[in-house]
Amino acid sequence: MLNIISISLQVDSMVNPVAAEDGPSQRHRWLDGITIKIDDLSPVSNWTIWKVPHSLRAVNDDAYNPHIISIGPLRRYEPKLRSMESLPSLPELALGFFKSILYLNNENFRILRRPYPHLLDLIHNCYLPAATAVRNNTREWVSTQPATSLDAAGIVFRKRTARNLFDLKFGSGVLEIPPLLIHDSTVSLFQNLIAYEQLSRGTPQYITSYFALMSRLVYDRRDAEFLESKGIIENDMSGWKDVSVLFNDMCKQVVVQDFYYEELCQHLNSNFRTQWALYMANLKNTYFRNPWAALSITAACVLLSLTVIQTLYAVLSYSRT
């Protein structure tokens, strides 16, 4: 929850003509009081709970509202959440609930030995990819082609058995993606984690990066169905038949400042361009090796077009009569 500073100033000069004569000194006293209040505030980097911005809540407001237990002070005293206040060890309870989603094992519970300022910070550390690279420079957002287009270019999609959801791998023309289970709980969790990355200064944005990449791979319904057929996406959402809409909504009003999959997308795009270049070269060598072959292909295309036009004209004439 964002700290909201409320400074109340009483302008005596507006109601007391005598005070107006002392305007400059009065302003100095106001400024000194404001400076003291600001100096007493804690730095922004020490904040651990923020209020979700309206731009993010506008996409799916209910995803950020607690239904069983409050993990912050903003809604702690709501009547429907009071019954869960007495539960012991909230971190263990949360990790047990998200165990299947987070790919957790008994070793992951060792992270509970150190304190975490916020439950989302704890879960965020559980999601930390194994291959996280430390860089001094910020990685830029790199777009890529939809899954069906990559598949048409000869890039193979394969479900990867990994201990972390975000450990994607690309090599030798094969893109390996760990399976993602999508249901109501995961959507709310990921939207809150994305909001946490957007507001937490210095926090790596690998969850934001993952869904930014998936929103490009799952561009429309065909891409979603293709990845579902490969076992990469498991859709268990009630009322969501088109997962592509969900992925695109997850990234609305989101800024990717440090794209975790920059290098992977660069290799993916390079391979995509190479595959299409090979297809065009193969087409040229097969059908356009000499002028006569090119002429025959052109004539066949013209003849096919004329046949289609003649058929359409006949159908339209028959319908009018």
N, C-alpha and C positions, 0 to 999 in steps of 0.2 A: 504494500500500500504506500503510495507516495505521501511524503510528509507535506502537509498543506500549511503554509505560513500565513497567519492572519495578523496583520498589524493594524491596529486601530489608532487613528490619529484624530484628535479633536482640534479643529481649526477655530481657535478662540477669536482670531481677528475677524471672522465672518460674522460673529454675533456680538463682539465687544469692540467698539470703535477705539477704545483706549489701547487695546492690545495691538491694533494695526500699526501704531507708531513704533512698536518694538518688533517689527516684522523680521529684520535680518537676524537678530539674536534668537528669536523664536524658531526660525528655520534651522539655525545651528543646533539648538537643543533637540529638535526633531531628528536631524541627521545623526547626531551622536547616539540617540536612543536606538535608531534603526541599525547603526553600525554595531552596537553592542549585541543586539538580538541576532544579527547575522553571524557575528564571531562565535556566538554560543552554539550555532548549529553544527551538526556532525557533517563530515564530507559526504558528497554524493556517492563516492565509491564504497562507503560503509553501509549503504542501504541494502537490505536483503529482501524486502517485500515492497512491491509496487502495485499501484492501481492500474489495471489494464487500460490502455488508451481507447477512446471511443472508436477510432478507425479500425481497430482489431475486433472490438466487441460487436461492431455493426455487422460483421460477416456471420457470426454465430454467437450470440450473447449468452445462450444457455450453457455453452461449453465452459465458461469461466465462473459459473455459479455453483457453490457447494450444495450437494443434495443429502449427504450423510454426515460428514464431519468437516469442520472448518480448519484450515491449515494456517490461518492468519487471523489478526485481530479485527479485520474489517467486518466480518459477519459472525464473529464468535458467539454473540449473545442472542442470536436468532433462536426462537423457541424450538424449532424443528431440529436444531443441531446440538442442543444442550445435553441430550441423553448420551452422546458419544464422548463427552469431555472427560469422563472417568477412565477411559480405556488406557492401559499401560503401553509404553513403548510404541509411540506412533510410527517411528521409522521402520521398526520390524513389521508392524502391521501393514504398512504401505508396501514394503518390498515383498512381503508374502502375497499381497494382492496382485502385484504387477510381475510376479515371478515368471510366468509363462510369456508375458509380453517382452520383458527385458532380457530374456535368455539368461536368467540368473542361475547360479549354482551356490553351493555352500561357501565357496571361497569369496563370493561377492559380499556376503554378509559381514566379512571382516572390516569393510569400510565403515561399519557402524561404530568402530572403536574411536574414531575422531569426530569431533562435533561438526555439525552442519547448521548454518544459520537459517536454512529454509528447506522444506521438504523437497521442493523442486530442484534445489541444488544437489541434494542427495541422489535423486533419481537421475539427474543430468550426469553426475559422475559415474553412475552405473552404466550409462549408455556410451561412455567414452570409447571411441574406436581404438582397437589395438594398434593400428598403424598410424596413429596421430603423429604428424610431422611438425616439428617446431620450426617456424620461419620468422624472420625479422620483417619481411614484407607481407603486405596483405594480398591474398589471392583473389583475383577478379572473377566475376561471374562469367561463365562460358556456357552458352546455350548449345543444344544439340538437337538431333532429329527425333521424331516420334518413333516408338518401338516398331511399328509396322513398316516404316520407311527403312529403318536400320535392318530389319529382317529381310526386306526386299533386296537390299544391297549385299546380302550374304553374311551379315553379322549374326552369330548364333547367340541366343539367349538361353541361359541355363540357371536353374535353381541351385544356389550355393549353400552348402552346409557350413555355417559359420557360427561362432559364439557371440557375434555382435551383429545387430541389424544393419549397421552402417558400413560394414566391411565389404564394399563392392570391389570387384576385381575384373580387369579387362586385359586380355592378352591373347595373341594368336587368333584374333578375330572372334573371340568368345567373351561375352559379357556375363559374368556370374553375379547374381543378386540374391541375397538371403531372403527367405519368404517373409512376407508382411501380412499379419493377420489384422483385418480391419473390422472393428465393431464399435459400438457406441462408446465404450470406455476408452479405447485407444485414441479415438478422434479427439475427445475432450483432453486427454493427457497430452497428446502431441501439440494441440493448439496452445495449451498453457506453457509447455516447454518452449515453443517458438516465441511466445510473448516474453518468457523469462530471458531468452537469448537476446531479444530485441532491446530489453531494458537494462540488462546487467552488463555493466562496462567491463570489457576485457574477457568476457566469457566466449569460448570458441563456438562458432555457429554451425556445428556439424548437423544438427537436427534441421535447422532452417535450410542448410545446403542440400540435405537429403530430399526434402519435400520440394524444393525448387527444381532439383533434377528430375524427380518423379513426375512433377507437373508437366515437364517437357516430354518425358517418355510416354506418359499416359495422356496424350493430347485429346483423344476422343474415345468414344465407346469401343471402337475397333481395337485400339491399343490396350484398353482395359481387358477386353475379352481375350486378346492374344496372351497377355501376361498371366491371366488366370489359367489359361490352357497349359502354360508352362509351369504352373504351381508356384509362381513368384508372388502372386496376390491371392489371398484367400478372403473373399468378401462375405462377411457375416453381419452386414449392416441391415437393419430393418428399414425397409422403404427406400434404400439406395441401390437401384439397379445399375446406374451409371456411375462407376467409381471415378471416372475422369473429372466429373463436376466437383467431387469432393476434393481431389488433389488440387485443382485450380483454385477452389475456395480457400484452401489452407494457406496459400501463398499470396492472397490479396492483401494489399496495404503492408507488405513485408519488404524490408530492405536487406539484401544480402551484401554484407560488408566484407566477409572473408569466406569465399567459396571453397569448401573443403575438397570438392571433386574437380578442381580446375584441371589438373594434369590428366585425370581419367577422361574428361570430356574432350580435351585436346587430342588425345590418342584416338578416341572414338570418332571424332570428326575427321581426323586425318585418314583413318581406315575407311570411313564412309566415302570420302572423296576418291580414294584409291580404288575401291571396289567399283564405283560408277565409271571411273576412267577405264578400268579393265573391261567392263561391259560394253562401253562405247567402242573401244578398240577392237573387241571381238566382233561386234556388229559390223564395223567397218571392214574388217578382214574377211568376214563371211559373206556379206551381201554387196559390198561396194569395192571389191578388189579391182574391177575394171569398169570402163564406161558402159559397156553393154549390160553388165549386171545391175548397175545403178539405174539404167534406163528401164530395164524390165521391172524392177521394184517400183519405180515411179509410175509406170503404166498400169501395174496391178492396183496400186493405190487409187489412181484416177478412175479406173474401171469399177472398183468397189464403191467409190463415192457416188458415181453416176447410177449404179444399181440401187443404192440406198435411196437416192433422191427420186428415182423413178417409182420405187415401191411406195414411198410416202405420198407421192402425187396421185398414184392409183387409189390408195386408201382414202385420201381426202376427197377425191372425185366421187368415189362410191358412197361415202357418207353424206355428201351433199344431195345426191340423187335419191 
